[in-house]
Amino acid sequence: MATGVAAMISSSSACSSSSWNRGSIPISKPNPSFKTKTRRTTFTWLNPKPRAALVEAKPPPPPPTTTTSAPRNGSVKVLALPGDRADDLKAETKAMARAVNATVYSPQLVASKYGSQPFKLVGRTLQIVSEFASFGLKLFLDQRNGVLYQNRRIRAVELRNIFTRLGPTFVKLGQGLSTRPDICPPEFLEELSELQDGLPTFPDEEAFACIEKELGQSLDSIYSSITPSAVAAASLGQVYKAQLKYSGKLVAVKVQRPGIEEAIGLDFYLVRGLGFLINKYVDTITTDVIALIDEFARRVFQELNYVQEGQNARRFKKLYADKEDIFVPDIFWEYTSGKVLTMEWVEGVKLNEQEAIEKQGLKVLDLVNTGIQCSLRQLLEYGYFHADPHPGNLLATPEGKLAFLDFGMMSETPEEARFAIIGHVVHLVNRDYEAMARDYYALDFLSTDVDVTPIVPALRNFFDDALNYTVSELNFKTLVDGLGNVLYQYPFNVPAYYALILRSLTVLEGLALYADPNFKVLAASYPYFAKRLLTDPNPYLRDALIELLFKDGKFRWNRLENLLVQGRQDRDFSADEALQPVLKVLLSPDGDDLRNLVIREAVRVSEAFTLSTISQTYQYVPEFLRTLVFNGNANGPLEVPETEMQSMIEVRDQVLRVWRLLQSSNDFDPAILLPILQVLQQPEARRLGGRIVGGVTQRLAARFLQQLLRVPTPTSA
């Protein structure tokens, strides 16, 4: 059965199932002892006068602010914003004003606020120390007894339980550590990734009072009905299902937990002090722990500002909801503040509830594949991505869409790193481990003064083994775990964006494995990489494509064929885009090296077509004519060793298959060749064609003379 899920809360934080079955109460008659008579959530339905909803609909284009004409009197005529958009912007501005006092994290602010509260510090410190003292002692004894490695799993479970007992700050820290393979061994990563951030709900009276205080309105003026108890709760807040009075729309109202900012600030002040000690005395951790804590604290404090979360959701929707299978809920700015967030209610099923999804006639694998493609776009196209990916933040809607929820923690991938990641994949496919090691500079894994030479053998040892599998056989989690071992052994500093996207893809693969044990996220991701390599005009990616296709001066037609086969599986692939960028690079002023490679390959292909055609035609000539016409030579005028001829036929067939793949593309139109013909009219193209014709002519003439003079034909040119 589909379950209504609030659009800002994770599945791991859901309350007991009974809270879902309680009815809503009319605001005009609050009744704490309300008892439900049915298993469905009920509402008091009103018929308010129609009024435009203040929601974030499809992102409109940037509003025009300049004149469209200049009147004769010299005045400037400014175009007005559309009414709905103008109202929406006004509502957002008011929401920002309500959140103007939201706390922004800074180490100085935390130190000045909590450094002068010794009693609070001592009490919380004793609580934290008592939890970690026994854990630290066990680690010490494990190391002393030589069983540190054997007991890793046991200690990882104990650490997860400690973080859970210490509350929301440490749960968040543990979740953050679960994405850091440069700090934690694999066993700890796996256990910490299972941390749940659910806490008991706080009193509903406090939540309702917070709504009225933050929005400056009474509940009965905002809602026609609201659930008497929270339908879901997490470490930072809890969610109610309500119906707006002015429009009748169902919404999810997220209310921040009282005192959470104070508790988190105190904990980060203490944890930061621990970070100083780790930086100073723990040599095995090469990452700057203080910088890591400060970055994470900034993200958590941003998560406490619900207006910021609403803006995150709006930006995410603008970038990624253009795809028909992605859904992002709208924001109701009129009823949003720093501690109250009102979003469109989303009916759906958590992505890890396979049976419920299939009962709706949907397929988990289709939804997971949608999530993978969207995650790749987040990482490699726009660079703005969801930083808290787990099954509870992904819903399958009844319409078959994948709904993204909870936009409190977002992150960004630097533009340079986006292209470097794709280049890294190319180097991995080519098994160029030296180039892979150098990629870590561009990815900001290593400072430029670190020598990568010792890292190359470790990469080779792991990936040579892993790459013996085909892409369809390679398990992404196995790859990440193996890479994590390498990162843990060397002085890597894994950026947060990279660790989080690895976690996202690992989570998606884990969900898919429940439905299909043979599912591999790498196989599902490869079409996207192929499309980007074939169609993206970015110079870095063009170089990566050339590096992938050429080896030792020869063109690898099988690689191009594979890229086309995979790229065509991506629905945004365009044969037009795959052809023209390559030609532009080939004929650019800086394309000398590529032109030389292409000339050699064009000569080889032209010779292959010519000789294979002559050879196959010659087979149809009667034997007595062969002897008569070719002066007694039954093998023809251009005798070629059988192995070489087979190689030429194979090249010809590969080229023909590539051409057929382009022709059979959905968007193929002979008209797309017109720009190519125009390019070929350029002087550089004509010179290129002349060099190819000259090369082919010379090779054929040499072979003909060799045959006439009975000189043995070389096995290869």
C-alpha positions in Angstrom: 0.0 0.0 0.0 1.3 3.4 -0.9 2.2 5.4 2.2 2.0 9.2 2.4 5.4 10.5 3.3 6.3 14.1 4.3 8.4 15.8 1.8 11.2 16.7 4.1 11.9 13.7 6.3 13.8 10.5 6.0 12.4 7.0 6.2 14.8 6.1 8.9 13.2 8.7 11.2 9.6 7.7 10.8 7.5 7.5 14.0 5.6 4.4 14.9 3.0 3.3 12.3 0.1 4.3 14.6 0.9 8.0 14.0 0.1 7.5 10.3 -3.4 6.3 11.2 -4.6 9.1 13.4 -7.1 11.5 11.9 -6.7 15.2 11.4 -8.5 17.6 13.6 -10.3 20.8 12.6 -8.3 23.8 13.8 -11.4 25.4 15.1 -12.0 22.6 17.5 -8.7 21.3 18.8 -9.1 18.0 20.6 -6.1 16.3 22.1 -8.1 13.2 22.9 -9.2 12.8 19.3 -9.8 9.2 18.4 -9.7 7.8 14.8 -12.6 5.7 13.6 -10.9 4.6 10.4 -7.5 3.6 9.2 -7.3 6.5 6.8 -6.1 10.0 7.6 -9.2 12.2 7.5 -9.5 15.9 7.1 -12.2 18.5 7.5 -12.9 19.6 3.9 -13.8 23.2 3.3 -14.6 25.1 0.2 -12.6 28.3 0.4 -12.8 30.9 -2.3 -10.4 30.3 -5.2 -7.1 31.9 -4.8 -3.8 31.5 -6.6 -1.5 29.2 -4.7 1.8 30.7 -3.6 3.9 27.7 -4.7 7.1 27.2 -6.7 5.7 25.9 -10.0 7.9 25.2 -13.0 10.9 27.5 -12.9 10.2 30.5 -15.2 12.9 32.1 -17.2 14.7 35.1 -15.6 12.3 38.0 -15.4 13.0 40.8 -17.9 14.1 44.0 -16.2 15.1 46.1 -19.2 13.1 48.1 -21.6 11.5 46.7 -24.7 11.2 50.2 -26.2 12.4 53.7 -25.6 9.5 56.2 -25.6 10.1 59.6 -27.3 10.1 61.4 -24.0 13.2 59.5 -22.9 11.5 57.5 -20.1 12.4 53.9 -19.6 9.7 51.3 -19.9 10.3 48.3 -17.6 8.5 45.1 -18.1 6.6 43.9 -15.1 7.0 40.4 -13.6 4.1 38.0 -14.2 1.6 38.2 -11.3 2.2 34.7 -9.9 5.9 35.0 -10.0 5.9 38.4 -8.5 3.7 37.2 -5.6 6.0 34.2 -5.2 9.1 36.4 -5.0 7.4 38.6 -2.4 6.5 35.6 -0.3 10.0 34.3 -0.5 11.4 37.7 0.5 9.1 37.7 3.6 10.2 34.2 4.5 13.9 35.3 4.3 13.0 38.2 6.6 11.5 35.8 9.1 14.8 33.8 9.0 17.1 36.9 9.2 18.2 35.9 12.7 19.1 32.3 11.8 22.5 31.3 13.2 25.4 30.9 10.8 28.2 28.7 12.1 31.6 30.1 12.8 34.3 28.7 15.2 34.6 32.2 16.8 30.9 32.4 17.5 30.7 28.9 19.0 33.8 29.6 21.2 32.5 32.9 22.5 29.0 31.5 23.3 30.0 28.2 25.0 33.4 29.0 26.3 31.8 31.0 29.1 29.4 28.3 30.2 31.6 26.0 32.3 28.8 24.0 33.9 27.3 23.0 30.6 30.7 22.2 29.2 31.6 20.0 32.2 28.3 18.1 32.2 28.3 17.3 28.5 32.0 16.6 28.5 31.6 14.0 31.2 28.8 12.4 29.3 30.9 12.2 26.1 34.0 11.1 27.8 32.2 8.3 29.7 30.9 6.9 26.4 34.3 7.1 24.5 36.6 6.1 27.4 35.8 2.4 27.4 35.8 2.4 23.5 39.3 4.0 23.4 40.6 1.5 26.0 39.3 -1.4 23.9 41.1 -0.1 20.8 44.3 0.3 22.8 44.1 -3.3 24.1 43.3 -4.6 20.6 46.4 -2.9 19.2 48.5 -4.1 22.1 47.3 -7.7 21.7 47.7 -7.6 17.9 44.0 -8.1 17.1 43.1 -4.6 16.0 42.3 -5.7 12.5 40.4 -8.8 13.5 38.1 -6.8 15.9 37.4 -4.0 13.5 33.8 -5.1 12.9 33.0 -5.4 16.6 34.4 -2.0 17.4 32.6 -0.5 14.4 29.2 -1.7 15.8 30.1 -0.3 19.3 31.0 3.1 17.8 27.7 3.2 15.9 25.8 2.5 19.2 27.8 5.2 21.0 26.9 7.8 18.4 23.3 6.9 18.6 23.2 7.3 22.4 25.0 10.7 22.3 22.2 12.2 20.2 21.7 14.2 17.0 25.1 15.9 16.7 27.0 12.6 16.9 24.5 10.8 14.7 25.2 13.5 12.1 28.9 13.2 12.6 28.7 9.4 12.3 26.8 9.8 9.0 29.4 12.2 7.8 32.2 9.8 8.7 30.5 7.0 6.8 31.4 8.9 3.6 35.1 9.3 4.4 37.2 6.4 3.2 40.3 8.5 3.8 39.6 8.5 7.6 37.7 5.3 8.4 38.5 1.6 7.5 35.8 -0.1 5.4 34.2 -1.9 8.3 33.6 1.4 10.1 32.2 3.0 6.9 29.7 0.2 6.5 28.4 0.3 10.1 28.3 4.1 10.4 26.3 4.2 7.1 23.5 2.4 9.0 23.1 5.2 11.6 19.5 6.3 12.0 18.8 9.9 13.0 15.3 9.3 14.5 14.5 10.6 18.0 11.3 10.6 20.0 8.9 13.3 19.0 8.7 16.5 21.1 5.3 17.7 22.4 2.8 18.7 19.7 1.8 21.8 21.8 5.4 23.1 21.4 5.3 22.5 17.7 2.0 24.3 17.2 3.3 27.2 19.3 6.4 27.4 17.2 4.4 27.5 14.0 2.2 30.4 15.3 5.3 32.3 16.6 7.4 31.9 13.4 4.6 32.7 10.9 2.8 35.3 13.0 -0.6 33.7 12.5 -2.9 31.5 14.4 -3.2 27.9 13.3 -6.9 28.3 12.4 -6.1 31.1 10.0 -3.5 28.9 8.2 -5.0 25.4 8.1 -8.4 24.0 7.7 -7.0 20.8 9.4 -3.8 19.4 10.7 -2.8 16.0 12.2 -2.9 16.2 16.0 0.4 14.4 16.2 3.6 14.3 14.1 3.5 11.8 11.2 7.3 11.6 11.1 10.2 12.8 13.2 14.0 13.1 12.9 16.9 14.5 14.9 16.3 18.1 13.8 12.5 18.3 13.6 9.2 16.6 13.0 6.5 16.8 10.3 2.7 17.3 10.3 0.3 16.7 7.5 -2.0 19.7 7.0 -4.5 21.2 4.6 -4.1 24.9 3.7 -7.2 26.9 4.4 -6.9 29.3 1.5 -6.4 26.7 -1.2 -7.3 23.3 0.1 -3.8 22.0 -0.8 -2.3 19.2 1.2 1.1 20.1 2.7 3.9 18.8 4.9 4.8 21.1 7.7 8.2 20.6 9.2 8.8 22.1 12.6 12.3 22.4 14.2 13.0 20.6 17.5 13.2 23.2 20.4 16.7 23.7 21.7 18.3 21.8 18.9 20.6 24.7 17.9 21.9 25.1 21.4 22.6 21.3 21.8 24.4 21.1 18.4 26.4 24.2 19.0 27.7 22.9 22.4 28.6 19.6 20.9 30.5 21.0 18.0 32.5 23.3 20.4 33.6 20.2 22.3 34.2 18.1 19.2 36.3 20.8 17.7 38.5 20.7 20.8 38.9 17.0 20.3 39.9 17.7 16.7 42.8 19.8 17.9 44.1 16.8 19.9 43.7 14.4 16.9 45.5 16.8 14.6 48.4 17.1 17.0 48.8 13.5 18.3 47.2 11.1 15.9 49.7 10.5 13.0 47.6 7.8 11.2 45.0 10.4 10.2 46.5 12.7 7.6 43.3 14.7 7.0 42.9 18.1 8.7 40.3 17.1 11.2 39.5 20.7 12.3 38.8 21.8 8.8 36.6 18.7 8.4 34.6 19.5 11.6 34.1 23.1 10.6 32.9 22.2 7.1 30.5 19.7 8.5 29.2 22.1 11.2 28.5 24.7 8.6 26.4 22.2 6.7 24.4 21.2 9.8 23.7 24.8 10.8 22.6 25.5 7.2 20.2 22.5 7.7 18.8 24.3 10.7 17.7 27.2 8.4 14.5 26.0 6.7 14.4 29.0 4.4 17.8 27.8 3.0 16.4 24.3 2.6 13.5 25.7 0.7 15.8 27.6 -1.6 17.9 24.4 -2.1 14.7 22.6 -3.1 13.8 25.3 -5.6 17.3 25.2 -7.2 17.3 21.4 -7.3 13.9 21.5 -9.0 15.0 24.0 -11.6 18.0 22.0 -12.6 16.7 18.4 -12.5 12.9 18.3 -12.6 12.9 19.0 -16.3 12.9 15.2 -16.8 9.4 13.8 -16.7 10.4 11.0 -14.3 11.8 13.3 -11.6 9.5 15.0 -9.1 10.5 17.7 -6.6 7.8 19.1 -4.2 6.9 22.8 -4.4 7.6 25.3 -1.6 4.9 27.4 0.1 6.9 30.5 1.0 4.0 32.2 2.6 4.2 29.6 5.4 7.9 29.1 5.7 10.4 30.6 8.1 13.8 29.7 9.7 12.1 27.0 11.8 9.0 26.1 9.9 9.0 24.7 6.4 5.9 24.1 4.3 6.2 21.9 1.2 3.8 20.1 -1.1 2.7 16.8 0.4 4.1 13.8 -1.6 2.2 10.5 -1.7 4.6 7.7 -2.4 6.4 4.6 -1.3 9.9 4.5 0.1 12.3 3.1 -2.5 13.4 0.3 -0.3 9.8 -1.1 0.0 9.9 -3.3 -3.1 6.7 -5.2 -2.5 4.6 -2.0 -2.1 6.2 -0.5 -5.2 5.4 -3.6 -7.3 1.8 -3.6 -6.1 1.4 -0.2 -7.8 2.6 -1.8 -11.0 6.0 -0.1 -10.8 9.5 -1.6 -11.2 12.1 -0.9 -8.6 14.9 -1.2 -11.2 13.3 1.5 -13.4 13.2 3.9 -10.5 16.8 3.0 -9.4 18.0 3.6 -12.9 16.2 7.0 -12.9 18.0 7.8 -9.7 21.4 6.8 -11.1 21.0 9.0 -14.2 19.9 11.9 -12.0 22.8 11.4 -9.7 25.2 11.5 -12.6 23.7 14.7 -13.9 24.0 16.2 -10.4 27.6 15.2 -10.1 28.9 15.7 -13.7 26.6 18.2 -15.4 25.6 20.9 -13.0 27.6 20.0 -10.0 24.8 20.7 -7.5 23.7 17.6 -5.7 21.8 16.1 -2.9 24.2 15.5 0.0 22.0 13.2 2.1 21.1 10.3 -0.2 19.5 7.3 1.4 16.3 5.3 0.7 14.1 7.5 2.9 14.7 10.5 0.8 13.6 8.8 -2.4 9.9 8.0 -3.0 8.2 6.2 -5.8 5.0 8.2 -6.6 1.9 6.4 -7.9 2.6 8.0 -11.4 5.9 6.2 -11.5 8.1 9.2 -10.8 11.1 9.3 -8.5 10.5 12.0 -5.8 13.5 13.6 -4.1 13.0 14.8 -0.5 14.9 16.6 2.3 17.1 19.3 0.8 18.7 20.4 4.1 22.2 19.2 3.1 23.4 19.9 -0.4 26.9 20.1 -1.9 28.6 21.2 -5.1 31.2 19.6 -7.4 33.8 22.1 -8.8 33.6 22.4 -12.6 37.2 21.3 -13.0 36.5 18.2 -11.0 33.5 17.2 -13.1 35.6 16.8 -16.2 38.4 15.3 -14.2 36.1 12.5 -13.0 35.2 11.6 -16.5 38.8 11.7 -17.5 39.6 9.4 -14.6 37.1 6.9 -15.9 38.8 7.0 -19.3 42.2 6.4 -17.6 40.7 3.5 -15.7 39.3 1.9 -18.8 42.7 2.3 -20.5 44.5 0.9 -17.3 46.7 4.0 -17.4 47.5 4.0 -13.7 50.1 6.7 -13.9 47.5 9.1 -15.4 45.0 7.9 -12.8 47.4 8.8 -10.0 47.9 12.3 -11.5 44.2 12.8 -11.7 44.1 13.0 -8.0 45.8 16.4 -8.2 42.9 17.8 -10.4 40.4 16.1 -8.1 42.0 17.8 -5.1 42.7 14.5 -3.4 46.3 15.3 -3.0 48.4 18.4 -2.8 50.8 19.0 -5.7 53.9 18.4 -3.6 52.9 14.7 -2.9 54.7 12.2 -5.0 52.2 9.8 -6.6 54.8 7.2 -7.7 54.2 4.9 -4.7 50.4 5.0 -5.3 50.6 3.6 -8.8 51.4 0.0 -7.8 48.6 0.0 -5.3 46.2 1.2 -8.0 47.5 -1.4 -10.4 47.2 -4.3 -7.9 43.6 -3.5 -7.2 42.2 -2.4 -10.5 44.0 -5.1 -12.6 42.1 -7.6 -10.6 38.8 -5.7 -10.7 39.0 -4.9 -14.5 39.2 -8.6 -15.4 35.4 -8.4 -15.0 33.3 -6.8 -17.7 31.5 -3.6 -17.0 28.2 -5.5 -16.6 29.9 -7.8 -14.0 31.7 -5.3 -11.9 30.0 -4.5 -8.6 30.2 -0.8 -7.7 30.4 -1.4 -3.9 33.4 -3.8 -4.4 35.1 -1.1 -6.5 34.4 1.6 -3.9 35.6 -0.7 -1.0 38.8 -1.5 -2.8 39.5 2.1 -3.7 38.7 3.0 -0.1 41.5 0.7 1.1 43.9 2.5 -1.2 42.7 5.9 0.0 43.1 4.8 3.6 46.7 3.7 3.2 48.0 6.9 1.5 47.8 10.6 2.3 44.6 11.3 0.5 42.1 14.0 1.5 38.9 13.0 -0.2 36.7 16.0 -0.9 33.2 15.8 0.5 31.5 16.0 -2.9 33.3 12.9 -4.1 32.7 10.8 -1.0 29.0 11.7 -1.0 28.4 10.9 -4.6 30.1 7.5 -4.1 27.8 6.9 -1.2 24.8 7.9 -3.4 25.6 5.4 -6.1 26.3 2.7 -3.6 23.0 3.2 -1.9 21.2 3.0 -5.3 23.0 -0.1 -6.2 22.1 -1.6 -2.8 18.4 -0.9 -3.4 18.6 -2.4 -6.9 20.2 -5.6 -5.6 17.1 -6.4 -3.6 15.1 -6.5 -6.8 17.9 -8.0 -9.0 21.0 -9.6 -7.4 22.8 -9.2 -10.8 22.2 -5.5 -11.1 25.4 -3.4 -11.5 25.4 0.3 -11.2 28.5 0.7 -13.4 26.7 -0.9 -16.3 23.7 1.4 -15.7 26.1 4.4 -15.6 28.2 3.7 -18.6 25.6 5.0 -21.2 25.8 8.4 -19.6 29.6 8.5 -19.7 29.5 7.3 -23.3 27.1 10.0 -24.3 29.1 12.7 -22.6 32.4 11.6 -24.2 30.8 11.5 -27.7 28.7 14.7 -27.5 30.3 17.1 -25.1 32.4 19.8 -26.8 34.4 20.6 -23.7 38.1 20.5 -24.6 39.0 18.2 -21.7 36.4 15.7 -22.7 37.4 15.8 -26.3 41.0 15.0 -25.3 39.7 12.2 -23.1 37.8 10.8 -26.1 40.8 10.9 -28.3 42.9 9.2 -25.7 40.3 6.5 -25.4 40.0 5.9 -29.2 43.7 6.1 -30.2 46.4 3.8 -29.1 49.9 3.5 -30.5 48.8 5.5 -33.5 45.9 3.2 -34.4 42.2 4.0 -34.1 40.3 1.5 -32.0 37.1 1.1 -33.9 35.8 -1.4 -31.4 35.9 1.3 -28.7 33.9 3.7 -30.8 31.4 1.0 -31.6 31.0 0.2 -28.0 30.6 3.9 -27.1 27.9 4.3 -29.7 26.1 1.2 -28.5 26.2 2.4 -24.9 25.5 6.1 -25.7 22.4 5.3 -27.7 20.9 3.8 -24.5 20.9 7.3 -23.0 17.7 9.0 -24.0 19.5 12.4 -24.5 22.0 11.0 -27.0 22.1 12.7 -30.4 23.9 11.4 -33.4 24.2 14.9 -34.7 26.1 16.0 -31.6 28.3 12.9 -31.8 29.5 13.8 -35.3 30.1 17.5 -35.5 32.2 18.3 -32.4 34.8 15.7 -33.5 35.1 17.3 -36.9 35.5 20.8 -35.3 38.4 19.5 -33.2 40.0 17.7 -36.2 40.0 20.8 -38.4 40.9 23.3 -35.7 44.3 25.2 -35.8 45.5 23.2 -32.9 44.6 19.8 -34.3 47.9 18.9 -36.0 48.6 15.9 -33.9 45.1 14.6 -34.3 45.1 15.2 -38.0 48.3 13.1 -38.4 46.6 10.2 -36.5 43.5 10.5 -38.6 45.4 10.6 -41.8 47.2 7.4 -41.0 43.9 5.8 -39.9 42.1 7.0 -43.0 44.8 5.6 -45.2 44.5 2.2 -43.4 40.7 2.2 -43.7 40.7 3.2 -47.3 43.2 0.5 -48.2 41.2 -2.0 -46.2 38.0 -1.1 -48.1 39.8 -1.2 -51.5 41.8 -4.4 -51.1 39.0 -6.3 -49.3 36.6 -5.3 -52.1 39.1 -6.3 -54.8 39.8 -9.6 -53.0 36.1 -10.5 -52.6 35.3 -9.5 -56.2 38.3 -11.5 -57.5 36.8 -14.7 -55.9 33.9 -14.5 -58.4 36.3 -14.4 -61.5 36.4 -17.9 -63.1 39.7 -19.6 -62.5 40.8 -19.9 -66.2 40.3 -16.1 -66.5 42.4 -15.4 -63.5 45.3 -17.3 -65.1 44.7 -15.7 -68.5 44.3 -12.1 -67.3 46.8 -12.1 -64.5 49.6 -13.8 -66.4 49.4 -17.1 -64.7 48.9 -15.8 -61.2 45.8 -17.4 -59.8 45.9 -15.1 -56.7 45.4 -11.8 -58.5 47.5 -8.7 -59.1 47.5 -7.7 -55.4 48.4 -10.8 -53.4 47.9 -10.2 -49.7 48.6 -12.7 -46.9 45.4 -14.3 -45.6 45.9 -13.0 -42.0 46.4 -9.5 -43.2 43.4 -9.7 -45.5 41.2 -10.9 -42.6 42.4 -8.0 -40.5 41.4 -5.6 -43.3 38.0 -7.2 -43.7 37.5 -6.9 -39.9 38.4 -3.1 -40.0 36.0 -2.6 -42.9 33.2 -4.4 -41.1 33.8 -2.4 -37.9 33.6 0.9 -39.9 30.4 -0.2 -41.5 28.9 -1.2 -38.2 29.7 2.2 -36.8 28.1 3.9 -39.7 25.0 1.8 -39.4 24.8 2.7 -35.7 24.8 6.4 -36.6 22.2 5.9 -39.3 19.9 3.9 -37.1 19.8 6.6 -34.4 16.4 8.0 -33.8 17.4 11.5 -34.6 19.4 10.6 -37.7 18.5 12.8 -40.7 20.6 13.2 -43.9 20.3 16.9 -43.4 22.7 16.7 -40.4 25.5 15.9 -42.9 25.1 19.4 -44.5 27.3 21.1 -41.8 29.8 18.4 -42.3 30.0 19.0 -46.0 30.4 22.7 -45.2 33.3 21.9 -42.9 34.9 19.7 -45.6 34.9 22.7 -47.9 37.4 24.5 -45.6 41.0 24.7 -47.0 42.3 22.6 -44.1 39.8 19.8 -44.9 40.7 19.8 -48.6 44.4 19.5 -47.7 43.6 16.7 -45.3 41.6 14.9 -48.0 44.5 15.3 -50.4 47.0 13.8 -48.0 44.7 10.8 -47.4 44.2 10.2 -51.2 48.0 10.5 -51.7 48.7 8.0 -48.9 46.2 5.5 -50.2 47.6 5.8 -53.8 51.2 5.3 -52.6 50.3 2.2 -50.6 48.3 0.6 -53.5 51.0 1.4 -56.0 53.7 -0.1 -53.8 51.6 -3.3 -53.4 51.0 -3.5 -57.2 54.7 -3.1 -57.9 55.7 -5.7 -55.3 53.2 -8.2 -56.9 54.6 -7.5 -60.4 58.2 -7.9 -59.3 57.3 -10.9 -57.1 58.6 -9.1 -54.0 57.1 -10.6 -50.9 54.3 -8.4 -49.4 55.1 -7.1 -46.0 52.8 -8.4 -43.2 51.9 -4.9 -42.1 52.6 -1.3 -43.2 
